Amino acid sequence: MSVRSLNLDQRLYDYYQSVALREPAVMAELREETARHPLAEMQIAPETAPFIQMMVKLIGARRTVELGVYTGYSALATALALPDDGHILACDVNANFTAIGQRYWKKAGIDKKIELVIAPALQTLDERIARGETGTYDFAFVDADKPGYAAYYERLLKLLRPGGLIAFDNTLGTSGIPFIDQDTANAKAIFALNEQLRDDERVDLSMLPLGEGVTLIRKR
């Protein structure tokens, strides 16, 4: 028995990916195209996608939120895990990046599940709260601007039903650099968020060393 998580060297990580991923061809194609993008480091780790899919299926999610779409890989993964009547509110500010994902969403036949909104995420979330959508969402995935995480968290807690989940990406590092080795606005925002989540009695918490850190929150 180990008292700490494994440190995956490249050989073990390669093996891990070879047995951990059940990646449909359309997801692999999108991931490969994104890998050639100048900002490829913004892509989630491929092993994060099946984790999202498992969470979506375990809680029987039908209505989800995604903040930070980029080229659409995580939204594609979520949509494939949702039932036919599932819905994703996908929020981003860059129509050029998300246009890449839209091609693959259509190719996979799940584009009708995804409502893409190009606008600041706080604006979109506040509009949904004002519409009376409080407590109607099952799951949220957040991979957006790190200084915005704390504000997104409060809005998402309102939109989420009891028992719903929020997954925050990049809670240990970004672009291959741990936050404990950074003195940046992103690092400061994540340090504050991590402490807030640890102490928040409104939720249950599991922080995983998956990718560059994924924190899973369950609304009580």
N, C-alpha and C positions, 0 to 999 in steps of 0.2 A: 504494500500500500504506500502511495506517495502522499506527502504532505503539501504538494504544490502542483500547479498545472505543468504539463509538458512544455519544454522548449523545443519547438520543431525546427530542426536544421533542414536544409534544402532537400536532402534525400527523403527524410521522413515526411516533409510537407508534400513532396511529389507523390509519395505513396498514398498519403492521406487523401489528396485530391482524386487519385485514381479509383479509390473505393468509396469516397464520400459523395460524389456528385452523380446525380441522375439528370443530366442536362439535355433537354430537347435540342434538336439541331438548330431551331430558330434562335434559341437563347445563346448557343455557342457562336452562331454567326454574328449576333449583335455584340457579344463580348469581344470577339475578334476584331470587329470594325472599331469598337470603342478603344481597343488597345492601340490602334494607330492614330488616335486623336491626340492633338497637342496637349490636352489636359486629361490624359488617360488615367492619371492618379486619382481622379475624382470618382472613378468606378468603384462600386463595392467589391469586396472580396467575393469570388465565386461561391465559396462555401457559405456565405451569408444568405444566399438566395434560397437554398433548401431549408435553412433554419426559418426564414420568413414563411415559406410555404407550409412547413409543419405547424407553426403557430396559428396560421390562418385556418388550417384544417382542424386543428385540435379544438379551437373555440367555436367552430362553425360560423366563421365570419362571413358576412354578406356585404357590409358597408365598411369601407376602409378609406384612410387618408394617407397620402404620401406627400411629404414636404421635401423638395429637392429631387427633381426627376432626372436631370442630366440627360443621358441618351436613352433612358427608359428601360434599363435592364431589370431593376428591382420592381418596377411597375409591371413589366411583362411577367416576371416570376409570380407576383401576387395575383395577377389576373388569371393566370393558368391554374392557380390553386383555388380560386373562387368558384362557386357554383354558377350556373348559367345566368341567374338573375343577380349576380354580384355587381358591385359598383365601387370604383376607385375615384375619389376626388384627388386629382394629381395637380400639385401646385408647383410652379416654377416661374422664373422671370426671363428665361432665355428661349425664345422661339426657335432659334437655329439649332441648339442642342437637342431640344425635344422633338424636332422634326425628324431626326435620325430614328428615335424610338417609335414615332408614329408609323414609319414604314414597316417596322418589324411587328408592331401590334396588329396592323392590318394583315400582314402575312400570316400571323399566327391565328387570325380569326377572332381575336379578343378585343379589338379596338372599341366595340360598342360598350364594353364594361368600363372604359376609362374616360372620365370627364377631365380633360386637361384645361386648366385655368392659368393663363399667363398674366400674372399680377403678383404683387407682394403678398407673401403667404399670410401675414397678420391681417391684412385687409380681407382676404378671402375667408379666413377663419372667423373673423368678426362678423362678416356678412352672413355666414352660415348660422352662427349663434343667434343673430338678430332675426333670422328666418324661422327660428324655433326648432333647430335641428339638435339642440342639446340632448345628450343621452341617446343618440340614434346611431352612433358609429361603434364598430366592434374592435377595430385594429388601426393603428397608425404607425407608419415608418418615417423616421426623421433623419434626413441626410442632407441638411441645408447649411446655411451660414451659422457657424457655431455661436457667435454672440447673440443670435436670435433664439437659441434653444430654450432658455428659461421662459421667455414670453410665449413661445409655441406650446410649451408644456402646460401652462395654465389654461390656454384656450382648448387644447386637446383634452384635458381632463374634463372640461365642461361638455365637449362634444361626445366623449366616450360614455358608453353605458357601464354600469357596475359589472366588474368581471372582464371588461375590455382591456386590451393590451396596447402599450406604446413601446416601440423598439427605437432607441437612439443609437445611431451609428457614430463611430469615431469618438468614443468616450475615453480612449486611452492614448490616441495619437492620430496623426494625419500625415499623408505623403511619406510614410515610412519612418517618421520621427516621433518618438514618444513625447507626450505633452510634458512629462517631468524634465525633459531636456530642452524645452522651449520657454521663452519669455515673450509670448505674443498675446495679442487680444484673443485669439482662438483658445490658447491654453488657459488663460485666466478665466474665460467664460466657461470652459469645460470643468475646471477645478471647482468653480462655484456651483455649477449644476450638479456635479457628482456629490458634493457635500449636501446640497439641498435634497437630492433624491434619497440619500442615505438616511436623512433625518425626517422625511415626510411621512407622517402616520396615515395619510390618506391612501397610500399605495403599498403594494408588496414589490420587492426589488430583487433582481438577479443580474449581476454584472458579469459578463462573460468575456474572456480573452479570445474572442472570435474576430478574425480580421484585425482591425485596429481598435477593437473594443466595441461591444454591443451591450447596451444596458436595456434590460427588459423590465417594464413596469406594468403591474396589474392594478387597475383601479378597484379599490375595496367597495 
